[in-house]
Amino acid sequence: MQQPIIIMFEAFQRYRDQWQGESAVVAQFESFLHAQADGFERSNAVGHFTGSAWLVSGDGRRVLLMHHRKLDRWLQPGGHADGDTDLARVALREAEEETGLTGLRVEGDIFDLDRHRIPARANEPEHWHYDVRYVVRAGTDESFVVNAESHALAWRPVGEVAADETLDASLRRMARKWLER
């Protein structure tokens, strides 16, 4: 087995140990990792790994969300691995690209896992995203820049995100995890 794949299996095991109630989700990710040799490539029509950032302010009290242009809802920054098996690096790269923030840093191991269906569009069939999420902390400058992938960006208090029923359930789950840490 390739070294990067072994590293991912070990990271999934640490996640399972920390979040024992999520072992079924971890099993889905491990099964996909084992079965899909090209699971880090967006060309895999079944699904592929993505990396996302739970992007918190320097003081950890706020999270930066983006109003996603294609999906028309508030989400965390993130995107396709495009062959990169280091999903923490993917999360950091996507956070930088989608927010314009500099001085960001990844903290710790996997923070959250979320498997979700992506609807069919144009030449792309419906498929699964196996989203591996990491805490990314902002540096001293928290001024963001909206890019073409979003309608807007906004710093939101984590407590508000946890309680906002209009937001995606996985965002609320991450907010609760952050508050309970």
C-alpha positions as CSV (number, residue, x, y, z in Angstrom):
1,M,0.0,0.0,0.0
2,Q,1.3,3.5,-0.9
3,Q,2.7,5.6,2.0
4,P,0.1,8.5,1.6
5,I,-2.8,6.0,1.7
6,I,-1.4,4.5,4.9
7,I,-1.1,8.0,6.4
8,M,-4.8,8.6,5.6
9,F,-5.8,5.3,7.2
10,E,-3.9,6.3,10.3
11,A,-5.5,9.7,10.3
12,F,-9.0,8.1,10.0
13,Q,-8.1,5.8,13.0
14,R,-7.1,8.8,15.1
15,Y,-10.4,10.5,14.1
16,R,-12.4,7.4,15.1
17,D,-10.6,7.3,18.5
18,Q,-11.5,11.0,19.1
19,W,-15.1,10.9,17.8
20,Q,-16.2,7.5,18.7
21,G,-19.8,8.1,17.8
22,E,-18.8,8.6,14.2
23,S,-17.3,5.2,13.4
24,A,-19.9,4.5,10.7
25,V,-18.8,7.6,8.8
26,V,-15.1,6.7,9.2
27,A,-15.9,3.2,7.9
28,Q,-17.4,4.8,4.7
29,F,-14.3,6.9,4.2
30,E,-11.9,3.9,4.8
31,S,-13.9,1.7,2.4
32,F,-13.8,4.4,-0.3
33,L,-10.1,4.9,0.2
34,H,-9.4,1.2,0.0
35,A,-11.7,0.6,-3.1
36,Q,-10.9,3.6,-5.2
37,A,-7.3,3.9,-6.5
38,D,-8.1,7.2,-8.1
39,G,-10.2,8.6,-5.2
40,F,-8.2,11.7,-5.0
41,E,-8.9,12.6,-8.7
42,R,-12.0,14.6,-9.6
43,S,-12.3,12.5,-12.7
44,N,-13.5,9.6,-10.6
45,A,-17.2,9.6,-11.5
46,V,-18.2,7.6,-8.4
47,G,-16.8,10.3,-6.0
48,H,-13.6,11.8,-4.8
49,F,-11.9,13.3,-1.8
50,T,-12.1,16.9,-1.1
51,G,-10.4,19.0,1.6
52,S,-12.2,21.8,3.6
53,A,-11.3,24.4,6.2
54,W,-13.1,25.2,9.4
55,L,-11.6,28.6,9.2
56,V,-11.6,30.3,12.6
57,S,-10.5,33.7,13.6
58,G,-7.3,34.3,15.5
59,D,-9.3,34.3,18.8
60,G,-11.3,31.2,17.8
61,R,-14.7,32.9,18.4
62,R,-15.7,33.4,14.7
63,V,-15.7,31.2,11.6
64,L,-15.4,32.5,8.0
65,L,-18.2,31.2,5.8
66,M,-18.7,31.6,2.0
67,H,-22.0,31.9,0.2
68,H,-21.2,29.4,-2.5
69,R,-22.0,30.6,-6.0
70,K,-22.9,27.2,-7.6
71,L,-24.7,25.7,-4.7
72,D,-26.3,29.0,-3.5
73,R,-25.7,28.3,0.2
74,W,-23.4,29.2,3.0
75,L,-20.5,26.7,3.4
76,Q,-16.9,26.4,4.6
77,P,-14.1,27.0,2.1
78,G,-12.8,23.8,0.4
79,G,-12.4,22.0,-2.8
80,H,-11.1,19.1,-4.8
81,A,-7.9,17.3,-4.0
82,D,-6.9,17.1,-7.7
83,G,-4.5,14.2,-7.1
84,D,-3.0,15.7,-3.8
85,T,-3.2,13.0,-1.1
86,D,-2.4,15.6,1.6
87,L,-5.9,16.8,2.4
88,A,-4.7,19.2,5.1
89,R,-2.7,21.0,2.4
90,V,-5.7,20.9,0.1
91,A,-7.8,22.6,2.8
92,L,-5.2,25.2,3.4
93,R,-4.8,25.9,-0.3
94,E,-8.5,26.2,-0.9
95,A,-9.0,28.5,2.2
96,E,-6.3,30.8,0.8
97,E,-7.7,30.8,-2.7
98,E,-11.3,31.3,-1.7
99,T,-10.8,33.9,0.9
100,G,-7.7,35.8,-0.1
101,L,-6.4,35.5,3.5
102,T,-2.7,35.1,4.1
103,G,-0.9,33.8,7.2
104,L,-3.3,30.9,7.6
105,R,-2.2,27.7,9.4
106,V,-3.7,24.2,9.8
107,E,-4.1,23.1,13.4
108,G,-4.2,19.5,14.4
109,D,-5.5,16.5,12.7
110,I,-8.8,15.8,10.9
111,F,-11.6,17.9,12.5
112,D,-14.6,16.5,10.7
113,L,-15.7,14.1,8.0
114,D,-18.7,14.6,5.8
115,R,-19.9,12.5,2.8
116,H,-22.4,14.3,0.7
117,R,-24.0,14.0,-2.7
118,I,-23.2,16.5,-5.4
119,P,-26.0,17.0,-7.9
120,A,-25.4,16.5,-11.7
121,R,-24.5,19.6,-13.6
122,A,-23.7,20.1,-17.4
123,N,-21.1,17.4,-18.2
124,E,-20.7,16.1,-14.6
125,P,-22.8,13.2,-13.3
126,E,-24.1,13.1,-9.8
127,H,-21.3,11.9,-7.5
128,W,-20.1,11.8,-3.8
129,H,-17.7,14.1,-2.1
130,Y,-15.7,12.6,0.7
131,D,-14.9,15.8,2.5
132,V,-12.1,15.8,5.0
133,R,-12.1,18.9,7.1
134,Y,-9.4,20.6,9.1
135,V,-9.2,23.5,11.5
136,V,-7.5,26.4,9.8
137,R,-6.7,29.5,11.9
138,A,-6.5,33.0,10.6
139,G,-3.4,35.1,11.3
140,T,-3.5,38.7,12.4
141,D,-5.0,40.1,9.2
142,E,-8.6,38.8,8.9
143,S,-9.5,40.9,5.9
144,F,-10.9,38.7,3.2
145,V,-11.5,39.1,-0.6
146,V,-14.5,37.6,-2.3
147,N,-13.6,35.7,-5.4
148,A,-15.6,34.2,-8.4
149,E,-16.6,31.1,-6.4
150,S,-18.8,32.9,-3.9
151,H,-21.4,35.6,-3.7
152,A,-20.1,36.7,-0.3
153,L,-17.9,35.9,2.7
154,A,-18.8,36.6,6.3
155,W,-17.2,36.1,9.7
156,R,-19.9,34.6,12.0
157,P,-19.8,33.9,15.7
158,V,-19.4,30.1,16.2
159,G,-22.3,30.0,18.6
160,E,-24.6,31.6,16.1
161,V,-23.6,29.1,13.4
162,A,-24.3,26.2,15.9
163,A,-27.8,27.5,16.5
164,D,-28.8,28.7,13.0
165,E,-31.2,26.1,11.6
166,T,-31.1,27.6,8.1
167,L,-27.4,26.5,7.7
168,D,-26.2,23.2,6.5
169,A,-26.3,20.5,9.2
170,S,-22.6,19.7,8.8
171,L,-21.7,23.4,9.5
172,R,-23.8,23.3,12.7
173,R,-22.1,20.0,13.7
174,M,-18.6,21.5,13.2
175,A,-19.7,24.6,15.3
176,R,-20.9,22.3,18.1
177,K,-17.6,20.4,18.0
178,W,-15.7,23.6,18.1
179,L,-17.7,24.9,21.1
180,E,-17.3,21.5,23.0
181,R,-13.5,21.2,22.5
